[in-house]
Amino acid sequence: MKIKYLIILFGLLCILNACDKVENKTNDYTQYHSEIIAAETLISLEKYEKALIRYEKLFNQYDFIFLRDYKVAAQLSFLIGEKEKGLIYIKKGISNGWELGHLKEHTFLAKHLLASDWELIEEHYEHLHDQFLNSIDTTIRSSVHAMIEKDQKLAYKAYVIEDEEEQEKFISENFPEHSEKQLSDLIDIIERKGYPGEFLIGNDFWVSTILSHHNSQGVAYVREDTLFDFIKPKLMQFLKEGYISPYEIALPEDWKKAVTSEWKESSYGYLIPPNISNISQINKARSAIGLPSVQLRNKLIAIETKTGMRLYLPDWVNGTIKIEEK
């Protein structure tokens, strides 16, 4: 059982506010994520101007843009000396949920912004943040936040039990009923409103955390579970519709594969390192949901180190994903 790893992985989640969400447009977001991979490929080749052009073309084609992509576009703009563009994408990011505190902690941005720039950002922040709050569903966000708080409290109770047998007993006695209620409530939300991820509630990890906890309860339970299998096809549809990012699909599925294989493999190579015999299969699975290959991800990590940019790759793995010999 790897429940301790999962608790450490996600830590304690912060409380945020929210409001109503408008309907998404009908663009196929499968192509959106393919275009992001193309832009990231250009970044890996240090073709930053061309990468920014690719992002800008994408921004003009879709109504909803994932926050991560505005963040990357802002940094690319500063990197190539396009400061005004960088400020524009910071503002767009704020209207998509980029918080002022996170902006001020961003060391790359700090190198490119003057005191007068920060004054301008702060002057417009409240209005832009209100735009974000008015674009998301308050009621659903509050419901999901209550769910993740319950999830984290129970998971923490398991984490602090030092004796492994006692911990396993606590998990088996308490997690199934709790988790099944969580997924039942989640299915109800999905059926009524759609997937409550970044598009709907402005958060991209609460629900994937709940699903990951559900898929981490042990081999016997996860192998017999049908709730996640019921939700999974819906996730793929919501991916296409832009409700969910590839990363929100990857982690829960990686947990299910890792647990059911008794920690021998994972679907996307996050929880269990890939090796030379299965890397092609893993990259194929990653491509199918719009994730960069393991090799491209590793190149992007190197670009982060070289430039100081943050490309907001999931930190489930610290640094590069090692491809093992066997």
C-alpha positions as CSV (number, residue, x, y, z in Angstrom):
1,M,0.0,0.0,0.0
2,K,1.4,3.4,-1.0
3,I,-1.0,5.7,0.8
4,K,1.8,7.6,2.6
5,Y,3.3,8.4,-0.8
6,L,0.0,9.8,-2.0
7,I,-0.4,12.0,1.0
8,I,3.1,13.4,0.7
9,L,2.5,13.8,-3.0
10,F,-0.5,16.1,-2.7
11,G,0.0,17.7,0.7
12,L,-2.7,19.9,2.2
13,L,-4.9,21.8,-0.2
14,C,-5.8,25.5,0.1
15,I,-9.3,27.0,0.2
16,L,-10.3,29.2,-2.7
17,N,-13.5,31.0,-3.7
18,A,-15.6,30.5,-6.9
19,C,-18.7,31.5,-9.0
20,D,-20.8,30.5,-12.1
21,K,-19.5,28.9,-15.2
22,V,-20.6,29.5,-18.8
23,E,-21.0,26.7,-21.3
24,N,-17.9,25.7,-23.1
25,K,-17.7,25.9,-26.9
26,T,-17.6,22.8,-29.1
27,N,-14.0,22.9,-30.2
28,D,-12.3,19.5,-30.2
29,Y,-9.7,19.8,-27.4
30,T,-7.9,16.7,-28.6
31,Q,-6.4,18.9,-31.3
32,Y,-5.7,21.6,-28.7
33,H,-3.5,19.3,-26.7
34,S,-1.7,18.1,-29.9
35,E,-0.9,21.7,-30.6
36,I,0.5,22.2,-27.2
37,I,2.8,19.3,-27.7
38,A,3.9,20.8,-31.0
39,A,4.7,24.1,-29.2
40,E,6.5,22.3,-26.4
41,T,8.6,20.5,-29.0
42,L,9.7,23.9,-30.4
43,I,10.6,25.0,-26.8
44,S,12.7,21.8,-26.4
45,L,14.6,22.9,-29.5
46,E,15.0,26.4,-28.1
47,K,12.9,27.8,-30.9
48,Y,11.1,30.1,-28.5
49,E,9.7,32.7,-31.0
50,K,8.2,29.9,-33.1
51,A,6.8,28.3,-30.0
52,L,5.1,31.6,-28.9
53,I,3.6,31.9,-32.4
54,R,2.1,28.4,-32.0
55,Y,0.6,29.3,-28.6
56,E,-0.9,32.5,-30.0
57,K,-2.5,30.7,-32.9
58,L,-4.0,28.3,-30.5
59,F,-5.3,31.1,-28.3
60,N,-7.2,32.6,-31.2
61,Q,-8.9,29.3,-32.0
62,Y,-10.3,28.3,-28.6
63,D,-12.6,30.1,-26.2
64,F,-11.3,28.4,-23.1
65,I,-7.5,28.3,-22.5
66,F,-5.9,26.2,-19.8
67,L,-4.1,28.5,-17.3
68,R,-0.9,26.6,-17.7
69,D,-0.7,27.7,-21.3
70,Y,-1.1,31.4,-20.6
71,K,1.7,31.0,-17.9
72,V,4.1,29.5,-20.5
73,A,3.2,32.1,-23.1
74,A,3.9,34.9,-20.7
75,Q,7.3,33.5,-19.9
76,L,8.2,32.9,-23.5
77,S,7.3,36.5,-24.3
78,F,9.7,37.8,-21.6
79,L,12.4,35.4,-22.7
80,I,12.4,36.7,-26.3
81,G,12.2,40.4,-25.2
82,E,8.4,40.8,-25.9
83,K,7.6,42.4,-22.5
84,E,4.3,44.0,-23.5
85,K,3.1,40.6,-24.7
86,G,4.3,39.1,-21.5
87,L,2.2,41.5,-19.5
88,I,-0.8,40.8,-21.6
89,Y,-0.5,37.1,-21.0
90,I,-0.1,37.7,-17.3
91,K,-3.4,39.6,-17.3
92,K,-5.1,36.8,-19.3
93,G,-3.6,34.3,-16.8
94,I,-5.1,36.3,-13.9
95,S,-8.5,36.3,-15.5
96,N,-8.1,32.5,-15.7
97,G,-7.1,32.1,-12.0
98,W,-3.4,33.0,-11.7
99,E,-3.2,34.3,-8.2
100,L,-1.2,37.4,-7.3
101,G,0.7,35.5,-4.5
102,H,1.9,32.9,-7.0
103,L,2.9,35.6,-9.5
104,K,5.0,37.3,-6.8
105,E,6.7,34.0,-5.9
106,H,7.7,33.4,-9.5
107,T,11.5,33.9,-9.7
108,F,11.6,34.0,-13.5
109,L,9.0,36.8,-13.7
110,A,10.7,38.7,-10.9
111,K,13.8,39.0,-13.2
112,H,11.7,40.7,-15.9
113,L,9.3,42.9,-14.1
114,L,10.0,46.3,-12.6
115,A,8.3,47.9,-9.6
116,S,6.1,49.9,-12.0
117,D,5.0,46.7,-13.7
118,W,3.9,45.2,-10.4
119,E,2.0,48.3,-9.6
120,L,0.1,48.0,-12.9
121,I,-0.6,44.3,-12.3
122,E,-1.9,45.0,-8.8
123,E,-4.0,47.9,-10.0
124,H,-5.8,45.5,-12.5
125,Y,-5.7,42.4,-10.4
126,E,-9.0,42.7,-8.5
127,H,-11.0,43.3,-11.7
128,L,-9.3,40.5,-13.6
129,H,-9.7,38.1,-10.7
130,D,-13.4,38.9,-10.6
131,Q,-13.6,37.9,-14.2
132,F,-12.2,34.5,-13.2
133,L,-14.6,34.2,-10.3
134,N,-17.5,35.0,-12.5
135,S,-16.5,32.3,-15.0
136,I,-16.7,29.3,-12.7
137,D,-19.4,27.5,-10.9
138,T,-19.5,28.5,-7.2
139,T,-21.9,25.9,-6.0
140,I,-20.1,23.0,-7.7
141,R,-16.7,24.3,-6.6
142,S,-17.9,24.5,-3.0
143,S,-19.2,20.9,-3.1
144,V,-16.0,19.6,-4.6
145,H,-13.9,21.5,-2.1
146,A,-15.9,19.9,0.7
147,M,-15.2,16.5,-0.8
148,I,-11.5,17.0,-1.1
149,E,-11.3,18.3,2.5
150,K,-13.0,15.1,3.7
151,D,-10.7,13.1,1.5
152,Q,-7.5,14.7,2.9
153,K,-8.7,14.4,6.5
154,L,-9.3,10.7,6.2
155,A,-6.1,10.2,4.3
156,Y,-4.1,12.1,6.9
157,K,-5.5,9.9,9.6
158,A,-4.2,6.9,7.8
159,Y,-0.8,8.6,7.2
160,V,-0.1,9.3,10.8
161,I,-0.6,5.6,11.8
162,E,3.0,4.3,12.0
163,D,2.3,0.6,12.3
164,E,1.9,-0.7,8.8
165,E,-0.6,-3.4,9.8
166,E,-2.7,-1.0,11.8
167,Q,-2.6,1.5,8.9
168,E,-3.8,-1.2,6.5
169,K,-6.6,-2.2,8.9
170,F,-7.7,1.5,9.2
171,I,-7.7,1.9,5.4
172,S,-9.7,-1.3,4.8
173,E,-12.3,-0.4,7.5
174,N,-12.8,3.3,6.6
175,F,-11.8,4.0,3.0
176,P,-14.2,1.9,0.9
177,E,-17.4,3.4,2.2
178,H,-16.0,6.9,2.2
179,S,-14.5,6.6,-1.3
180,E,-17.6,5.0,-2.8
181,K,-19.7,7.9,-1.4
182,Q,-17.2,10.4,-2.9
183,L,-17.4,8.8,-6.3
184,S,-21.2,8.5,-6.1
185,D,-21.4,12.3,-5.4
186,L,-18.9,12.9,-8.2
187,I,-20.9,10.9,-10.7
188,D,-24.0,13.0,-9.8
189,I,-22.0,16.2,-10.5
190,I,-20.7,14.8,-13.8
191,E,-24.2,13.8,-14.9
192,R,-25.6,17.2,-14.0
193,K,-22.8,19.7,-14.8
194,G,-19.9,17.9,-16.4
195,Y,-16.5,17.1,-15.1
196,P,-15.6,19.6,-12.2
197,G,-12.1,20.4,-13.3
198,E,-10.3,23.6,-14.4
199,F,-13.0,24.7,-16.9
200,L,-15.9,24.2,-14.5
201,I,-14.5,25.1,-11.1
202,G,-11.1,26.6,-11.7
203,N,-9.2,23.8,-10.1
204,D,-7.4,20.9,-11.9
205,F,-6.3,18.6,-9.1
206,W,-9.0,18.2,-6.4
207,V,-11.0,15.6,-8.4
208,S,-7.9,13.8,-9.8
209,T,-6.7,13.5,-6.2
210,I,-10.0,12.0,-5.1
211,L,-9.9,9.5,-7.9
212,S,-6.3,8.7,-7.2
213,H,-7.1,8.0,-3.5
214,H,-9.9,5.8,-4.7
215,N,-7.5,3.8,-6.9
216,S,-4.9,3.4,-4.2
217,Q,-6.8,1.3,-1.7
218,G,-5.1,-2.0,-2.4
219,V,-4.9,-4.7,-5.1
220,A,-8.0,-6.6,-4.1
221,Y,-10.2,-3.6,-3.8
222,V,-9.0,-1.8,-7.0
223,R,-9.2,-4.9,-9.1
224,E,-12.9,-5.4,-8.1
225,D,-13.9,-1.8,-8.3
226,T,-16.3,-0.7,-11.0
227,L,-16.9,2.9,-10.1
228,F,-13.8,4.3,-11.7
229,D,-14.3,2.1,-14.8
230,F,-17.8,3.7,-15.1
231,I,-16.3,7.2,-14.9
232,K,-13.3,6.6,-17.2
233,P,-15.1,6.7,-20.6
234,K,-16.7,9.9,-19.5
235,L,-13.3,11.4,-18.7
236,M,-12.2,10.8,-22.3
237,Q,-15.3,12.6,-23.6
238,F,-14.7,15.5,-21.2
239,L,-11.1,15.6,-22.4
240,K,-12.3,16.1,-26.0
241,E,-14.8,18.8,-24.8
242,G,-12.2,20.8,-22.9
243,Y,-13.5,20.2,-19.4
244,I,-10.4,18.2,-18.3
245,S,-6.7,18.3,-19.1
246,P,-4.6,15.2,-19.9
247,Y,-2.9,15.4,-16.6
248,E,-6.2,15.1,-14.8
249,I,-6.7,11.7,-16.5
250,A,-3.1,10.5,-16.1
251,L,-2.6,10.3,-12.4
252,P,-5.7,8.3,-11.4
253,E,-5.1,5.9,-14.2
254,D,-1.4,5.6,-13.2
255,W,-2.5,4.7,-9.7
256,K,-5.0,2.1,-10.9
257,K,-2.4,0.4,-13.1
258,A,0.3,0.6,-10.5
259,V,-1.9,-1.0,-7.8
260,T,-3.4,-3.7,-9.9
261,S,0.0,-4.7,-11.3
262,E,1.3,-4.8,-7.8
263,W,3.7,-1.9,-8.5
264,K,5.3,-3.4,-11.5
265,E,4.1,-0.8,-14.1
266,S,2.0,2.3,-14.7
267,S,0.1,3.5,-17.7
268,Y,1.9,6.8,-18.2
269,G,5.2,6.3,-16.5
270,Y,4.7,8.6,-13.6
271,L,4.4,6.3,-10.6
272,I,6.6,3.5,-12.0
273,P,9.6,4.4,-14.1
274,P,9.4,3.2,-17.7
275,N,12.0,1.0,-19.2
276,I,13.4,0.3,-22.6
277,S,10.9,-2.5,-23.2
278,N,7.7,-0.6,-22.5
279,I,8.7,3.1,-23.2
280,S,7.1,2.9,-26.7
281,Q,3.8,1.6,-25.2
282,I,3.9,4.3,-22.5
283,N,4.5,7.1,-25.0
284,K,1.7,5.8,-27.2
285,A,-0.7,6.0,-24.3
286,R,0.6,9.5,-23.4
287,S,0.1,10.6,-27.0
288,A,-3.5,9.2,-27.0
289,I,-4.6,11.6,-24.3
290,G,-2.4,14.6,-25.3
291,L,0.6,14.2,-23.1
292,P,4.2,14.8,-24.3
293,S,6.4,11.7,-24.6
294,V,8.7,10.9,-21.7
295,Q,11.7,12.0,-23.7
296,L,10.1,15.4,-24.6
297,R,9.1,15.9,-21.0
298,N,12.7,15.3,-20.0
299,K,14.0,17.8,-22.6
300,L,11.5,20.4,-21.2
301,I,12.9,19.8,-17.7
302,A,16.4,20.7,-19.1
303,I,15.0,23.8,-20.7
304,E,13.6,24.9,-17.3
305,T,17.0,24.4,-15.8
306,K,18.7,26.4,-18.6
307,T,16.3,29.3,-18.8
308,G,14.8,29.5,-15.3
309,M,11.2,29.3,-16.8
310,R,8.6,27.1,-15.2
311,L,6.8,25.0,-17.7
312,Y,4.4,23.6,-15.1
313,L,5.0,20.0,-15.8
314,P,3.3,17.9,-13.1
315,D,5.6,17.4,-10.1
316,W,4.5,13.9,-9.3
317,V,8.0,13.1,-10.5
318,N,10.8,15.4,-9.3
319,G,12.8,16.3,-12.4
320,T,13.3,13.9,-15.3
321,I,11.6,10.6,-15.7
322,K,14.3,8.0,-15.8
323,I,14.0,5.3,-18.5
324,E,15.4,2.2,-16.8
325,E,17.3,-0.5,-18.6
326,K,14.9,-3.2,-17.6
